[in-house]
Amino acid sequence: MPQPEIIVIGSGMGGATIAAALAPTGRQILILERGEHLRDSPEARDATAIFARGHFRPKESWLDGQGRAFNPGNFYFVGGNTKMYGAVLFRFREADFSLNSHMGGTSAGWPVSYDDFAPYYDRAEALYQVRGALGADPSEPPHAGDYPHPPVPDEPVIADLAQRLRASGLHPSPLPLGVDLDRWLAGGKTPWDGHPDTCGGKMDAESCGLAEALKYPNVTLQTGTHVDRLLADENGRITGLEVTRDGLGETLSAPVVVLAAGAVNTAALLLRSADARHPAGLANSSDQVGRNFMNHNASAMLALHPLRRNPSVYQKTLTVNDFYLDGGPYGEPLGNVQLLGKISAPILSSQSGIPLRIAKWITDRSIDLYLMSEDLPDVDSRVTVKDGQIRLDWRRSNWEAHLALVAKMKQVMRRAGFPVVLSKAFDRRTPSHQCGTARMGWDSTRSVTDIWGRTHDHENLFIADASVLPTSGAVNPSLTVAAHALRCADAISEGWT
Ligand SMILES: Cc1cc2nc3c(=O)[nH]c(=O)nc-3n(C[C@H](O)[C@H](O)[C@H](O)COP(=O)(O)OP(=O)(O)OC[C@H]3O[C@@H](n4cnc5c(N)ncnc54)[C@H](O)[C@@H]3O)c2cc1C
């Protein structure tokens, strides 16, 4: 290929989206992705292979805060973590961008407002073909128009749940989703949440962002290429990328470099790129790279009536945001509730140790919910690199708000006619909603990038992934990552004109 003018590191939500937005500029764009295309296989719809055997998990271990090794649920494929995602494509709420008091402390908000992001959310929803409906969710921020597509239909048991919740005074609403239901189900009658997308049924970074980018002849995707280090000159310009492909090292370069390796790996790559002029790592004069790691506080909740069955296949179509903006003892935000993809016996058994036969009795009847509360930024919650290995010391915060949300939803579900309600927190090996490790801000001594994603220290290095999020909100992050990537693309192309 010709000499690249822009190199994008990572083909996940941020990388694929920024490549799609920059493609029409005609610039030569090279996307470097360490993973390969996810091909169809019998395991792709096999819950035991996915959840019990960890078939798609990486052959990699990270260290936790106590130095113990663990295998992270962080996925390296073309399309990044979105290949496994639940395809929930929420906008952050207006309040998420402002200063907020939480049960566990204060969140400083963002250096930009919802209004700054709104036009980019419109574009991101169009690119990822979001299915949804306005009007029912009390926390929904203003939209310029309707969702691009009508909502994914509720299965009968979920439609009945919506009625029951409405009767208890709540406002259930359709979950905004990037799923082509017919296409997904044609590949197998399974949920999509946590399952690999090998049929294009999910609107993910590969099937939407990357597919759009690769329509342009000036865009090239190079898979199996691990970026090991970035090189900077004495003026702070990024002059090269040391990469390994098929076991061989080489150095690539481009006038503009966009880092979109995901919040943990972006921080790790900047830290691994330390040199004599930048002993703390690149883009790190603020000492903020790797800090403020956030992941949501999340629990699964199974609610059941012993005499009613739940034959749903995919289930994941409903959300409840009645406790998103308030709900705490002094009106503090508690978080979001949404359906999980239908939990089956192998999933429950592998995650809880419950024998398969009992797990089957439970999951034949249960409605399965996902409860999510905000994790607040903390400078001591951080990614570091120890002897080349990633160390993730996640200091979870605002847990009291999460417990309050769980308690509230247990009451709600019992009132709605489910006498048995079980819950279990998601464990720390699942950094699904990782963010915050290179946050954006106005002040170069307290943040890593400006409000468009350009690093304060290196004028030709941009960050377009979840690392820049200053707070985690309490809804799924991908659409916000995509909206940020589109803003970042505008900053890059305007700098060129
Ligand atoms: C099981 C699961 C379910 C989820 N469900 C949802 C959901 O329903 N809704 C939602 O909004 N979010 C969901 N998420 C989170 C969502 O996937 C992430 O927020 C999103 O993918 C983040 O985008 P990103 O660009 O920051 O990182 P990623 O999408 O992870 O992309 C990073 C890319 O960089 C590549 N890479 C990493 N290091 C290097 C390197 N050194 N060299 C070259 N390439 C590299 C990776 O292979 C990857 O392709 C889920 C995540 C998981 C794991």
The ligand as an ORCA input file, in Angstrom:
! r2SCAN-3c Opt
* xyz 0 1
  C     -19.229     -9.304     26.760
  C     -19.322     -7.825     26.505
  C     -20.573     -7.239     26.360
  C     -20.671     -5.856     26.121
  N     -21.897     -5.310     25.876
  C     -21.996     -3.994     25.567
  C     -23.233     -3.420     25.185
  O     -24.258     -4.098     25.098
  N     -23.265     -2.092     24.880
  C     -22.148     -1.313     24.960
  O     -22.243     -0.099     24.727
  N     -20.956     -1.843     25.297
  C     -20.852     -3.153     25.578
  N     -19.628     -3.699     25.862
  C     -18.470     -2.804     25.897
  C     -17.996     -2.427     24.503
  O     -17.668     -3.570     23.773
  C     -16.810     -1.480     24.645
  O     -17.228     -0.343     25.391
  C     -16.276     -0.982     23.305
  O     -15.938     -2.040     22.468
  C     -15.059     -0.099     23.579
  O     -14.535      0.361     22.361
  P     -12.962      0.648     22.254
  O     -12.732      1.174     20.897
  O     -12.556      1.446     23.439
  O     -12.270     -0.776     22.458
  P     -12.450     -2.154     21.660
  O     -13.749     -2.169     20.955
  O     -12.179     -3.269     22.596
  O     -11.307     -2.113     20.560
  C      -9.932     -2.180     20.845
  C      -9.246     -2.859     19.665
  O      -7.839     -2.646     19.743
  C      -7.172     -3.870     19.460
  N      -5.855     -3.788     20.119
  C      -5.612     -3.772     21.451
  N      -4.301     -3.613     21.676
  C      -3.698     -3.537     20.470
  C      -2.333     -3.402     20.056
  N      -1.347     -3.256     20.957
  N      -2.059     -3.390     18.722
  C      -3.054     -3.503     17.792
  N      -4.369     -3.651     18.145
  C      -4.677     -3.650     19.468
  C      -8.089     -4.930     20.034
  O      -7.858     -6.216     19.495
  C      -9.457     -4.359     19.649
  O      -9.858     -4.768     18.361
  C     -19.494     -5.068     26.090
  C     -18.238     -5.667     26.238
  C     -18.147     -7.026     26.446
  C     -16.789     -7.651     26.607
*
